[in-house]
Amino acid sequence: MHPQLNAEDRKIALLIADLGSASEVELQARTLSPLKTLRIEIHKLEEDGVVRRRHNAFKGGYGDALELTELGYRSLK
């Protein structure tokens, strides 16, 4: 079963799909959302199995890489 993505979650998922993988900082810059709000939305997407996190994938201050799962890609269709 595909999770229902609201408009903001869908926007985040589409950005990650477009970028291949993204950091929270990069998503914040593209969405102009407060980082705390963005982290809450990303955590929900992780719990739903739409997004996975690869810890310390980026060097420097970018940190973790956020990628869509297969379920995430199917949820965008």
N, CA, C and O atoms as a MOPAC input file, in Angstrom:
PM7 MOZYME 1SCF
protein

 N      0.84000 1    -1.17300 1     0.00000 1
 C      0.00000 1     0.00000 1     0.00000 1
 C      0.89100 1     1.24300 1     0.00000 1
 O      1.86800 1     1.31300 1     0.74500 1
 N      0.55000 1     2.21600 1    -0.83300 1
 C      1.30900 1     3.45000 1    -0.92500 1
 C      0.81000 1     4.45100 1     0.11500 1
 O     -0.39700 1     4.64600 1     0.25700 1
 N      1.73100 1     5.08800 1     0.84400 1
 C      1.29400 1     6.10800 1     1.79200 1
 C      0.74700 1     7.32400 1     1.04400 1
 O      1.19800 1     7.63700 1    -0.05800 1
 N     -0.20800 1     7.99100 1     1.63800 1
 C     -0.75300 1     9.22300 1     1.06300 1
 C      0.18800 1    10.37200 1     1.40200 1
 O      0.44000 1    10.64600 1     2.57600 1
 N      0.70000 1    11.03200 1     0.39500 1
 C      1.59500 1    12.15700 1     0.60900 1
 C      0.82100 1    13.45600 1     0.49800 1
 O      0.15000 1    13.70400 1    -0.50300 1
 N      0.91500 1    14.28800 1     1.53300 1
 C      0.29100 1    15.60400 1     1.43100 1
 C      1.16900 1    16.47600 1     0.53000 1
 O      2.24200 1    16.04500 1     0.10700 1
 N      0.72900 1    17.67500 1     0.24200 1
 C      1.42100 1    18.53700 1    -0.71900 1
 C      2.86900 1    18.82100 1    -0.31000 1
 O      3.76700 1    18.79300 1    -1.15200 1
 N      3.09800 1    19.09200 1     0.97500 1
 C      4.45400 1    19.41100 1     1.42400 1
 C      5.36000 1    18.18400 1     1.37600 1
 O      6.51100 1    18.28100 1     0.94900 1
 N      4.84600 1    17.02700 1     1.81200 1
 C      5.62800 1    15.78900 1     1.75300 1
 C      5.95100 1    15.43000 1     0.30900 1
 O      7.06200 1    14.99800 1     0.00300 1
 N      4.98200 1    15.60800 1    -0.56900 1
 C      5.18900 1    15.32200 1    -1.99300 1
 C      6.26700 1    16.23700 1    -2.57800 1
 O      7.09500 1    15.79900 1    -3.37700 1
 N      6.25100 1    17.50200 1    -2.17800 1
 C      7.24800 1    18.46300 1    -2.64800 1
 C      8.65200 1    18.01500 1    -2.23400 1
 O      9.58400 1    18.05600 1    -3.03800 1
 N      8.79700 1    17.59100 1    -0.98300 1
 C     10.08600 1    17.11600 1    -0.48200 1
 C     10.52000 1    15.85900 1    -1.23400 1
 O     11.67000 1    15.74900 1    -1.65900 1
 N      9.60000 1    14.91600 1    -1.39500 1
 C      9.91600 1    13.66700 1    -2.10100 1
 C     10.31800 1    13.94400 1    -3.54900 1
 O     11.25100 1    13.31900 1    -4.05300 1
 N      9.64500 1    14.85300 1    -4.21600 1
 C      9.99400 1    15.20300 1    -5.59900 1
 C     11.37000 1    15.84700 1    -5.68300 1
 O     12.11800 1    15.58100 1    -6.62300 1
 N     11.71300 1    16.68400 1    -4.72100 1
 C     13.05100 1    17.29000 1    -4.70000 1
 C     14.12400 1    16.22000 1    -4.52800 1
 O     15.13800 1    16.23900 1    -5.22500 1
 N     13.90500 1    15.28800 1    -3.60300 1
 C     14.87700 1    14.21100 1    -3.38300 1
 C     14.99400 1    13.36000 1    -4.64000 1
 O     16.10000 1    12.99400 1    -5.03600 1
 N     13.86600 1    13.04000 1    -5.27200 1
 C     13.88600 1    12.24200 1    -6.50500 1
 C     14.66100 1    12.96300 1    -7.59300 1
 O     15.43400 1    12.33900 1    -8.32000 1
 N     14.46600 1    14.25400 1    -7.71100 1
 C     15.13900 1    15.04900 1    -8.74100 1
 C     16.64500 1    15.11000 1    -8.50200 1
 O     17.43200 1    15.05200 1    -9.44600 1
 N     17.04000 1    15.22500 1    -7.23800 1
 C     18.45800 1    15.35600 1    -6.89300 1
 C     19.17400 1    14.01000 1    -6.80400 1
 O     20.40100 1    13.96300 1    -6.89600 1
 N     18.44200 1    12.92800 1    -6.62700 1
 C     19.05600 1    11.60800 1    -6.43900 1
 C     19.28900 1    11.32900 1    -4.96900 1
 O     18.86900 1    10.28800 1    -4.46300 1
 N     19.93700 1    12.22200 1    -4.28900 1
 C     20.04100 1    12.21700 1    -2.83000 1
 C     20.29800 1    13.65600 1    -2.40900 1
 O     20.89400 1    14.43700 1    -3.15100 1
 N     19.84900 1    13.98900 1    -1.23000 1
 C     19.95100 1    15.36900 1    -0.77000 1
 C     20.18400 1    15.41000 1     0.72500 1
 O     19.83500 1    14.47400 1     1.44500 1
 N     20.76900 1    16.48600 1     1.18300 1
 C     20.93700 1    16.69900 1     2.62200 1
 C     19.79500 1    17.57600 1     3.12900 1
 O     19.10800 1    18.23200 1     2.34600 1
 N     19.60300 1    17.57800 1     4.43200 1
 C     18.57500 1    18.43800 1     5.02600 1
 C     18.84000 1    19.90100 1     4.69500 1
 O     17.91000 1    20.66200 1     4.43000 1
 N     20.11100 1    20.29100 1     4.71000 1
 C     20.48300 1    21.67800 1     4.42700 1
 C     20.09400 1    22.05300 1     3.00100 1
 O     19.57400 1    23.14200 1     2.75900 1
 N     20.34700 1    21.15400 1     2.07000 1
 C     19.99600 1    21.41100 1     0.67200 1
 C     18.48000 1    21.51500 1     0.49800 1
 O     17.99300 1    22.39000 1    -0.21700 1
 N     17.74400 1    20.62500 1     1.14700 1
 C     16.28600 1    20.68600 1     1.07500 1
 C     15.75500 1    21.96100 1     1.71800 1
 O     14.80200 1    22.56000 1     1.22200 1
 N     16.37000 1    22.37200 1     2.81800 1
 C     15.93700 1    23.60400 1     3.46300 1
 C     16.14700 1    24.80000 1     2.52900 1
 O     15.28900 1    25.67800 1     2.44100 1
 N     17.26800 1    24.83000 1     1.84400 1
 C     17.55100 1    25.93500 1     0.92500 1
 C     16.56100 1    25.96800 1    -0.22600 1
 O     16.17800 1    27.04400 1    -0.68400 1
 N     16.14400 1    24.80200 1    -0.69600 1
 C     15.23000 1    24.75100 1    -1.83800 1
 C     13.76900 1    24.97400 1    -1.44800 1
 O     12.98600 1    25.47800 1    -2.25300 1
 N     13.39500 1    24.60400 1    -0.22600 1
 C     11.99600 1    24.76700 1     0.19600 1
 C     11.77400 1    26.03600 1     1.00800 1
 O     10.64300 1    26.50300 1     1.13900 1
 N     12.85200 1    26.59400 1     1.55400 1
 C     12.78000 1    27.76700 1     2.43700 1
 C     11.91600 1    27.50300 1     3.66900 1
 O     11.30200 1    28.42000 1     4.21500 1
 N     11.87400 1    26.24300 1     4.09900 1
 C     11.14400 1    25.85300 1     5.31300 1
 C     12.07600 1    25.96200 1     6.51300 1
 O     13.28600 1    25.79600 1     6.36300 1
 N     11.53900 1    26.23800 1     7.70100 1
 C     12.37400 1    26.19100 1     8.90100 1
 C     12.93100 1    24.76800 1     9.07500 1
 O     12.23200 1    23.78600 1     8.82900 1
 N     14.19100 1    24.67500 1     9.50000 1
 C     14.84400 1    23.37100 1     9.60700 1
 C     14.09700 1    22.43700 1    10.55500 1
 O     13.99900 1    21.24100 1    10.28400 1
 N     13.57200 1    22.95700 1    11.65600 1
 C     12.83700 1    22.11500 1    12.61100 1
 C     11.60000 1    21.50500 1    11.95200 1
 O     11.33300 1    20.31500 1    12.11900 1
 N     10.84700 1    22.31000 1    11.20700 1
 C      9.65900 1    21.82000 1    10.50000 1
 C     10.04300 1    20.78100 1     9.45200 1
 O      9.38700 1    19.74900 1     9.31400 1
 N     11.10700 1    21.06600 1     8.72100 1
 C     11.57200 1    20.14700 1     7.68300 1
 C     11.98300 1    18.80700 1     8.28700 1
 O     11.67500 1    17.75200 1     7.73100 1
 N     12.67200 1    18.84600 1     9.41200 1
 C     13.10300 1    17.60100 1    10.06800 1
 C     11.91200 1    16.75800 1    10.52100 1
 O     11.95500 1    15.53100 1    10.44300 1
 N     10.85900 1    17.40900 1    10.99000 1
 C      9.64600 1    16.68700 1    11.39300 1
 C      9.02300 1    16.00000 1    10.17800 1
 O      8.62000 1    14.83900 1    10.26000 1
 N      8.94200 1    16.70900 1     9.05800 1
 C      8.36300 1    16.13800 1     7.83500 1
 C      9.21900 1    14.99000 1     7.30500 1
 O      8.68700 1    13.96700 1     6.87400 1
 N     10.53400 1    15.15300 1     7.33500 1
 C     11.43300 1    14.09100 1     6.87200 1
 C     11.31300 1    12.86700 1     7.76900 1
 O     11.29500 1    11.73800 1     7.27700 1
 N     11.23100 1    13.07800 1     9.08000 1
 C     11.09100 1    11.95400 1    10.01200 1
 C      9.81500 1    11.16800 1     9.71400 1
 O      9.82000 1     9.93700 1     9.75200 1
 N      8.73100 1    11.87000 1     9.41900 1
 C      7.47500 1    11.20100 1     9.06400 1
 C      7.64600 1    10.38400 1     7.77700 1
 O      7.15700 1     9.25800 1     7.68200 1
 N      8.33700 1    10.95600 1     6.79500 1
 C      8.58100 1    10.22800 1     5.55200 1
 C      9.45100 1     8.99400 1     5.78500 1
 O      9.25700 1     7.96400 1     5.14100 1
 N     10.40100 1     9.10100 1     6.70000 1
 C     11.23400 1     7.94300 1     7.05400 1
 C     10.38200 1     6.85800 1     7.71600 1
 O     10.50600 1     5.68100 1     7.37900 1
 N      9.52500 1     7.24900 1     8.65100 1
 C      8.65300 1     6.28300 1     9.33300 1
 C      7.70900 1     5.59600 1     8.36000 1
 O      7.40300 1     4.41500 1     8.52100 1
 N      7.24000 1     6.33100 1     7.34200 1
 C      6.34000 1     5.76600 1     6.33200 1
 C      7.07600 1     4.89100 1     5.31900 1
 O      6.44400 1     4.22700 1     4.49700 1
 N      8.42000 1     4.88900 1     5.37600 1
 C      9.19300 1     4.07100 1     4.45100 1
 C      9.39500 1     4.70000 1     3.08100 1
 O      9.77900 1     4.01600 1     2.13200 1
 N      9.13700 1     6.00400 1     2.97400 1
 C      9.26400 1     6.71000 1     1.69700 1
 C     10.70000 1     7.18400 1     1.48700 1
 O     11.19600 1     7.19000 1     0.36000 1
 N     11.36700 1     7.58000 1     2.56900 1
 C     12.72200 1     8.10900 1     2.52700 1
 C     13.62100 1     7.27300 1     3.42300 1
 O     13.20200 1     6.81900 1     4.48800 1
 N     14.86500 1     7.07300 1     2.98500 1
 C     15.86700 1     6.42900 1     3.85200 1
 C     17.02400 1     7.40000 1     4.02000 1
 O     17.28200 1     8.24700 1     3.16500 1
 N     17.70400 1     7.25500 1     5.13300 1
 C     18.81300 1     8.14300 1     5.48500 1
 C     20.10700 1     7.32700 1     5.48500 1
 O     20.17600 1     6.25400 1     6.08400 1
 N     21.11700 1     7.84500 1     4.81100 1
 C     22.46400 1     7.26200 1     4.86400 1
 C     23.31900 1     8.21400 1     5.69500 1
 O     23.62100 1     9.32800 1     5.26700 1
 N     23.70200 1     7.76400 1     6.87800 1
 C     24.42000 1     8.60900 1     7.82000 1
 C     25.81100 1     8.97400 1     7.31100 1
 O     26.54000 1     8.13900 1     6.77600 1
 N     26.15700 1    10.25400 1     7.49600 1
 C     27.47700 1    10.79900 1     7.17100 1
 C     27.91800 1    10.51100 1     5.73300 1
 O     29.09900 1    10.26900 1     5.48300 1
 N     26.98500 1    10.53700 1     4.80300 1
 C     27.30400 1    10.27600 1     3.39800 1
 C     27.99300 1    11.47100 1     2.74800 1
 O     28.78800 1    11.29900 1     1.82400 1
 N     27.69800 1    12.66600 1     3.21500 1
 C     28.30200 1    13.87600 1     2.66200 1
 C     29.37300 1    14.38700 1     3.61100 1
 O     29.22000 1    14.30300 1     4.83000 1
 N     30.43100 1    14.90500 1     3.06900 1
 C     31.51000 1    15.48300 1     3.88000 1
 C     31.11900 1    16.88700 1     4.32900 1
 O     30.29300 1    17.54200 1     3.69400 1
 N     31.70700 1    17.33400 1     5.40800 1
 C     31.47000 1    18.68500 1     5.88300 1
 C     30.15500 1    18.80900 1     6.62800 1
 O     29.71600 1    17.86600 1     7.28600 1
 N     29.53300 1    19.95900 1     6.52600 1
 C     28.31900 1    20.25600 1     7.26900 1
 C     27.05300 1    19.68200 1     6.68700 1
 O     25.97900 1    19.85700 1     7.26100 1
 N     27.15000 1    18.99700 1     5.55400 1
 C     25.93500 1    18.49000 1     4.91800 1
 C     25.43200 1    17.20900 1     5.56200 1
 O     24.22500 1    16.97000 1     5.57900 1
 N     26.33100 1    16.37300 1     6.09600 1
 C     25.92900 1    15.20700 1     6.88200 1
 C     25.26700 1    14.07500 1     6.12300 1
 O     25.84000 1    13.52100 1     5.18500 1
 N     24.04500 1    13.73200 1     6.54100 1
 C     23.34200 1    12.55500 1     6.04000 1
 C     22.74700 1    12.79100 1     4.65300 1
 O     22.35400 1    13.90400 1     4.30400 1
 N     22.69400 1    11.71100 1     3.87700 1
 C     22.04400 1    11.75400 1     2.56800 1
 C     20.63600 1    11.19000 1     2.70700 1
 O     20.44300 1    10.13300 1     3.30600 1
 N     19.67100 1    11.88400 1     2.16300 1
 C     18.28100 1    11.42700 1     2.14800 1
 C     17.97500 1    10.94200 1     0.73700 1
 O     18.20000 1    11.65400 1    -0.24200 1
 N     17.46100 1     9.72600 1     0.64900 1
 C     17.15300 1     9.11900 1    -0.64600 1
 C     15.75600 1     8.52600 1    -0.59800 1
 O     15.27300 1     8.13100 1     0.46300 1
 N     15.11600 1     8.46900 1    -1.74700 1
 C     13.81000 1     7.82200 1    -1.80900 1
 C     13.99200 1     6.31500 1    -1.85800 1
 O     14.94500 1     5.81600 1    -2.45600 1
 N     13.08800 1     5.60000 1    -1.23700 1
 C     13.04400 1     4.14900 1    -1.32900 1
 C     12.21400 1     3.77400 1    -2.55700 1
 O     11.65600 1     4.64500 1    -3.22500 1
 N     12.13600 1     2.48800 1    -2.84700 1
 C     11.26000 1     2.04700 1    -3.94700 1
 C      9.82400 1     2.46000 1    -3.66700 1
 O      9.11900 1     2.90500 1    -4.57300 1
 N      9.39000 1     2.31900 1    -2.43500 1
 C      8.04800 1     2.74300 1    -2.04900 1
 C      7.87500 1     4.23500 1    -2.28900 1
 O      6.81200 1     4.68000 1    -2.72300 1
 N      8.91300 1     5.00300 1    -2.00700 1
 C      8.87100 1     6.44400 1    -2.23000 1
 C      8.65600 1     6.79000 1    -3.68500 1
 O      7.84200 1     7.65800 1    -4.00200 1
 N      9.37900 1     6.12100 1    -4.58100 1
 C      9.20000 1     6.37600 1    -6.00600 1
 C      7.79800 1     5.96600 1    -6.46700 1
 O      7.17000 1     6.66100 1    -7.26600 1
 N      7.32200 1     4.83700 1    -5.95800 1
 C      5.96800 1     4.39600 1    -6.33800 1
 C      4.90800 1     5.34000 1    -5.80200 1
 O      3.86500 1     5.51300 1    -6.43300 1
 N      5.15000 1     5.95700 1    -4.64700 1
 C      4.19400 1     6.87900 1    -4.05600 1
 C      4.05800 1     8.16100 1    -4.86400 1
 O      3.05200 1     8.86100 1    -4.74000 1
 N      5.03700 1     8.47900 1    -5.67800 1
 C      4.99700 1     9.70000 1    -6.48300 1
 C      4.22700 1     9.51300 1    -7.78200 1
 O      3.87700 1    10.48900 1    -8.44500 1
 N      3.96700 1     8.27800 1    -8.14300 1
 C      3.24300 1     8.01900 1    -9.40900 1
 C      1.79500 1     8.35500 1    -9.30700 1
 O      1.05400 1     8.19500 1   -10.27700 1

